[in-house]
Amino acid sequence: MLGSRVYRKGAKKLPALVFLHGLLGSSEDWRVCMKKLKPFHCVGIDLPGHGQNRFISCDNFTHCAHLIADTLSYHLIENTPIVLIGYSLGGRILMHGLVSGIYDAFNLQMAVIEGGNFGFKTESEKKQRWAQDQRWANRFEKEKIEQVLLDWYKQPVFSSLNHEQRQNLILKRSDNLGPSVARMLTTTSLAKQEFLLDKLKQLETRVHYVCGAKDTKFSRIAQESQLSFSEIHNAGHNVHQEQPEIFSRVIRSIVLG
């Protein structure tokens, strides 16, 4: 079971909202959104290698998804309706759990994926990504994390961030343990993930995608997916942190709609 936080006991007639953060983050990343999502019951789970679980590791996507399922079983009364919400890495682990049937035992109402990659279709793409992730993991393992983060947030996916936002993120993420991040990065590399979109579209569970309009790569991914999706203006890859008010409004709308 993973360390987690119950941020609020909500109204019993509403689904419980369960939040999974991205690489380098923690359940604390969702706090602002959770405050805006009264009266929902909100649970934030720290992924392996992060937050309360910085000394816990997982073997692969399936292992991680089972750890999340065990945590849900601990927190939620049997048959409680739930909505799973995952950002980036959290979204990818969530999608894997969905298509693998790991969450079938729960009363899952829907899943919300924010900026999650469905995976690669070709081996050449996977090979290229594996080499990239190994380079980053090696740096997280051996270098001062502040220096690695300085370069990490210069990647194209974070191009919408201004200087102040980038510096704030570096400061906030510097409390991570580099070796723990490195293990999670390689264990859940996109190179090791199967292409999930086709299986997602076959599920009975509702899947909704959220992306930022400034994040051109993932906006294109959302548009081409044929899933229902929301594109948020004035936001890049991390919508829930850049536009928490709008993100929370979208969650409330699609869950209650």
C-alpha positions as CSV (number, residue, x, y, z in Angstrom):
1,M,0.0,0.0,0.0
2,L,1.1,3.5,-0.8
3,G,1.2,6.6,1.5
4,S,-1.6,8.9,0.7
5,R,-3.6,11.8,2.0
6,V,-7.4,12.2,2.4
7,Y,-7.9,15.9,1.9
8,R,-11.5,16.0,2.6
9,K,-14.4,13.7,3.6
10,G,-17.0,14.6,1.1
11,A,-20.7,14.1,0.5
12,K,-21.6,10.4,0.3
13,K,-23.9,10.8,-2.7
14,L,-21.0,12.1,-4.8
15,P,-18.1,10.0,-6.3
16,A,-14.8,10.1,-4.5
17,L,-12.1,11.8,-6.6
18,V,-8.7,10.1,-6.6
19,F,-5.6,12.0,-7.8
20,L,-2.3,10.7,-9.2
21,H,0.5,13.1,-9.8
22,G,3.3,13.2,-12.4
23,L,7.0,12.5,-12.2
24,L,8.8,14.7,-9.6
25,G,5.5,15.7,-8.0
26,S,3.4,14.5,-5.0
27,S,-0.2,14.4,-3.9
28,E,0.3,18.0,-2.6
29,D,0.3,19.2,-6.2
30,W,-3.5,18.7,-6.2
31,R,-4.2,20.6,-3.0
32,V,-5.4,23.9,-4.7
33,C,-7.8,22.0,-7.0
34,M,-9.1,19.9,-4.1
35,K,-10.0,23.0,-2.2
36,K,-12.0,24.1,-5.2
37,L,-13.8,20.8,-5.5
38,K,-16.0,20.9,-2.4
39,P,-18.0,18.9,-1.4
40,F,-16.3,15.9,-3.2
41,H,-14.4,13.4,-1.1
42,C,-10.7,13.8,-2.3
43,V,-7.8,11.4,-2.0
44,G,-4.3,12.1,-3.2
45,I,-1.9,9.2,-3.6
46,D,1.9,9.6,-3.7
47,L,3.5,7.4,-6.4
48,P,6.5,5.2,-5.6
49,G,9.7,7.2,-5.3
50,H,7.8,10.4,-4.5
51,G,6.4,12.2,-1.4
52,Q,5.7,9.9,1.5
53,N,6.8,7.0,-0.7
54,R,10.2,8.2,-1.7
55,F,11.9,5.1,-0.4
56,I,9.3,2.7,-2.0
57,S,9.9,1.4,-5.5
58,C,7.8,-0.6,-8.0
59,D,8.9,-3.2,-10.5
60,N,6.8,-2.1,-13.5
61,F,3.5,-0.5,-14.5
62,T,1.4,-3.5,-13.4
63,H,3.0,-3.5,-9.9
64,C,2.5,0.2,-9.5
65,A,-1.2,-0.1,-10.6
66,H,-1.7,-2.8,-8.0
67,L,-0.2,-0.7,-5.3
68,I,-2.6,2.0,-6.2
69,A,-5.5,-0.5,-6.1
70,D,-4.5,-1.7,-2.6
71,T,-4.4,1.9,-1.4
72,L,-7.9,2.5,-2.8
73,S,-9.2,-0.6,-1.0
74,Y,-7.8,0.8,2.3
75,H,-9.3,4.3,1.9
76,L,-12.7,3.7,0.3
77,I,-15.8,1.9,1.6
78,E,-16.7,-1.1,-0.6
79,N,-18.7,0.0,-3.8
80,T,-17.9,3.7,-3.3
81,P,-18.2,5.3,-6.7
82,I,-14.8,6.8,-7.7
83,V,-13.3,8.9,-10.4
84,L,-9.6,8.4,-11.1
85,I,-7.7,11.5,-12.2
86,G,-4.0,11.2,-13.4
87,Y,-1.5,13.7,-14.7
88,S,1.3,12.8,-17.0
89,L,3.1,9.8,-15.4
90,G,0.1,9.3,-13.1
91,G,-2.2,9.3,-16.2
92,R,-0.1,6.7,-17.9
93,I,-0.1,4.4,-14.8
94,L,-3.9,5.0,-14.6
95,M,-4.4,4.0,-18.2
96,H,-2.3,0.9,-17.8
97,G,-4.4,-0.1,-14.8
98,L,-7.6,0.5,-16.7
99,V,-6.8,-1.6,-19.8
100,S,-5.3,-4.4,-17.6
101,G,-8.5,-4.7,-15.6
102,I,-6.7,-3.9,-12.3
103,Y,-9.4,-1.4,-11.3
104,D,-12.3,-3.6,-12.3
105,A,-13.2,-4.5,-8.7
106,F,-14.0,-0.8,-8.0
107,N,-17.1,1.1,-8.8
108,L,-15.2,3.3,-11.3
109,Q,-17.4,6.0,-12.8
110,M,-14.9,7.5,-15.1
111,A,-11.2,8.3,-15.6
112,V,-9.7,11.7,-16.4
113,I,-6.3,11.8,-18.1
114,E,-4.3,15.1,-18.1
115,G,-1.4,15.2,-20.5
116,G,-0.8,11.5,-20.5
117,N,1.0,9.9,-23.4
118,F,-0.8,6.8,-24.9
119,G,2.5,5.3,-25.9
120,F,4.6,4.5,-29.0
121,K,3.6,2.4,-31.9
122,T,7.1,1.6,-33.2
123,E,10.1,-0.1,-31.8
124,S,12.4,2.7,-33.1
125,E,10.4,5.3,-31.1
126,K,10.7,3.1,-28.0
127,K,14.4,2.6,-28.5
128,Q,15.0,6.4,-28.8
129,R,13.0,7.1,-25.7
130,W,14.7,4.5,-23.7
131,A,18.1,6.0,-24.5
132,Q,16.8,9.4,-23.5
133,D,15.3,8.2,-20.2
134,Q,18.5,6.4,-19.3
135,R,20.5,9.6,-19.8
136,W,18.1,11.5,-17.5
137,A,18.1,8.7,-15.0
138,N,21.9,8.6,-14.9
139,R,21.9,12.3,-14.2
140,F,19.3,12.1,-11.5
141,E,21.3,9.3,-9.9
142,K,24.7,11.0,-9.9
143,E,24.3,14.8,-10.1
144,K,22.9,17.4,-7.8
145,I,19.1,17.4,-8.4
146,E,19.0,21.2,-8.6
147,Q,21.2,21.2,-11.7
148,V,19.3,18.3,-13.3
149,L,16.0,20.1,-12.8
150,L,17.4,23.3,-14.4
151,D,17.9,21.3,-17.6
152,W,14.8,19.1,-17.1
153,Y,12.4,22.1,-17.3
154,K,14.1,23.4,-20.5
155,Q,12.5,20.5,-22.4
156,P,10.0,21.4,-25.1
157,V,7.1,20.0,-23.2
158,F,7.6,22.8,-20.6
159,S,8.1,25.6,-23.1
160,S,5.0,27.4,-21.9
161,L,6.5,28.1,-18.5
162,N,7.9,31.6,-17.9
163,H,11.1,32.1,-16.0
164,E,9.4,32.6,-12.6
165,Q,7.3,29.5,-13.0
166,R,10.3,27.5,-14.0
167,Q,12.3,28.7,-11.0
168,N,9.4,28.0,-8.7
169,L,9.2,24.4,-10.0
170,I,12.9,23.8,-9.6
171,L,12.7,25.0,-6.0
172,K,9.6,22.9,-5.3
173,R,11.0,19.7,-6.9
174,S,14.4,19.9,-5.3
175,D,13.2,18.0,-2.2
176,N,13.0,14.9,-4.3
177,L,15.7,12.1,-4.0
178,G,17.5,11.8,-7.3
179,P,18.1,8.0,-7.1
180,S,14.4,7.4,-6.3
181,V,13.3,9.6,-9.3
182,A,15.9,7.7,-11.5
183,R,14.4,4.3,-10.5
184,M,10.8,5.4,-11.2
185,L,11.8,7.1,-14.5
186,T,13.3,3.9,-15.8
187,T,10.8,1.5,-14.3
188,T,7.9,3.4,-15.9
189,S,9.6,4.7,-19.0
190,L,7.4,5.4,-21.9
191,A,9.7,3.0,-23.8
192,K,8.3,0.2,-21.6
193,Q,4.6,1.2,-22.0
194,E,2.4,-0.5,-24.6
195,F,0.3,1.7,-26.9
196,L,-2.9,2.1,-24.9
197,L,-5.3,4.2,-26.9
198,D,-7.0,1.4,-28.9
199,K,-7.8,-0.6,-25.7
200,L,-8.9,2.5,-23.9
201,K,-11.5,3.2,-26.6
202,Q,-12.9,-0.3,-26.1
203,L,-13.6,0.1,-22.4
204,E,-17.1,0.7,-21.0
205,T,-15.6,3.1,-18.5
206,R,-15.8,6.8,-19.6
207,V,-12.4,8.3,-20.4
208,H,-12.0,12.1,-20.7
209,Y,-8.7,13.8,-21.7
210,V,-7.6,17.2,-20.5
211,C,-4.8,19.3,-22.1
212,G,-3.5,22.8,-22.2
213,A,-3.9,24.9,-25.4
214,K,-0.2,26.0,-25.2
215,D,0.9,22.3,-25.1
216,T,0.7,21.8,-28.9
217,K,2.0,18.2,-28.7
218,F,-0.6,16.9,-26.3
219,S,-3.4,19.1,-27.8
220,R,-2.7,17.2,-31.1
221,I,-2.7,13.9,-29.3
222,A,-6.1,14.7,-27.7
223,Q,-7.6,15.8,-31.0
224,E,-6.4,12.7,-32.8
225,S,-7.5,10.3,-30.0
226,Q,-11.2,10.5,-30.7
227,L,-11.8,10.5,-26.9
228,S,-13.9,13.3,-25.4
229,F,-11.5,16.0,-24.3
230,S,-11.2,19.5,-22.9
231,E,-8.6,22.0,-24.1
232,I,-7.8,24.7,-21.5
233,H,-6.7,28.1,-22.7
234,N,-3.7,29.8,-21.2
235,A,-2.2,26.6,-19.9
236,G,0.7,24.4,-21.0
237,H,1.4,20.8,-20.0
238,N,0.5,21.1,-16.3
239,V,-3.1,22.4,-16.5
240,H,-4.1,21.7,-12.9
241,Q,-1.2,23.9,-11.6
242,E,-1.3,26.6,-14.2
243,Q,-5.1,27.0,-14.3
244,P,-6.5,25.3,-11.1
245,E,-9.8,27.2,-11.2
246,I,-10.6,26.2,-14.7
247,F,-9.3,22.6,-14.3
248,S,-11.5,22.2,-11.2
249,R,-14.5,23.6,-13.0
250,V,-13.9,21.1,-15.9
251,I,-13.7,18.1,-13.4
252,R,-16.9,19.2,-11.7
253,S,-18.7,19.6,-15.0
254,I,-17.7,16.2,-16.5
255,V,-18.3,14.3,-13.3
256,L,-21.7,15.8,-12.6
257,G,-22.6,16.2,-16.2
